[in-house]
Amino acid sequence: MITKHPIYLDFPEYADKIKDLYHNNDEFQVLLHSYTDLDEKIYKIETDEELAMDDELSQLRKNRVFLKDEIVNFLKDS
């Protein structure tokens, strides 16, 4: 099943921290927006709403993992 990957569902233990950082930290807000926008683009490609080559989709997925790692590191370090 094709689904979106909202960060708060992947890391429910950080839900309060995500909300707090989103509202109080500009750097985190940019990071989360980047992740959300990328996740939306991947979802549109996977559901054939947008077209992309396989290698492009693969790179987008890698970028999403990288952003997710950055977000988790931000959450752990804050």
C-alpha positions in Angstrom: 0.0 0.0 0.0 1.3 3.4 -0.9 1.2 5.9 1.9 2.7 9.2 3.0 5.3 9.1 5.7 4.6 11.9 8.2 7.4 12.3 10.6 5.1 12.4 13.7 3.8 8.9 12.8 7.3 7.5 12.4 8.4 8.9 15.7 5.4 9.2 18.1 7.7 9.3 21.1 8.9 12.7 19.9 5.4 14.1 19.1 5.5 16.8 21.7 9.1 17.8 20.9 8.3 17.9 17.2 5.4 20.3 17.8 7.5 22.5 20.2 10.4 22.7 17.8 8.2 23.4 14.8 6.7 26.4 16.6 9.9 27.7 18.2 12.9 26.8 16.0 13.2 28.2 12.5 15.9 25.7 11.5 13.7 22.7 12.5 10.7 24.3 10.7 12.7 24.5 7.4 13.9 20.9 7.9 10.4 19.6 8.5 8.9 21.6 5.6 11.6 20.2 3.3 10.8 16.6 4.5 7.1 17.1 4.1 7.4 18.6 0.6 9.7 15.8 -0.5 7.4 13.2 1.0 4.4 14.7 -0.9 6.4 14.7 -4.2 7.3 11.0 -3.7 3.7 10.1 -2.9 2.5 11.8 -6.1 5.0 9.9 -8.2 4.1 6.6 -6.5 0.4 7.1 -7.1 1.0 8.2 -10.8 -0.2 11.7 -10.1 3.3 12.9 -11.4 5.7 11.2 -13.7 9.4 10.4 -12.9 12.0 8.0 -14.0 12.9 5.2 -11.6 16.3 6.6 -10.9 14.8 10.0 -10.0 12.3 8.3 -7.6 15.2 6.3 -6.1 17.2 9.5 -5.5 14.1 11.2 -4.0 13.7 8.3 -1.6 17.3 8.5 -0.6 16.9 12.2 0.0 13.9 11.6 2.2 15.9 9.1 4.3 18.7 11.7 4.7 16.2 14.3 5.8 14.6 11.9 8.2 18.0 11.2 9.7 18.7 14.9 10.1 15.3 15.4 11.8 15.9 12.5 14.2 19.4 13.8 15.0 17.9 17.3 15.6 15.3 15.8 18.0 17.9 13.8 19.9 20.3 16.7 20.2 17.7 19.2 21.3 
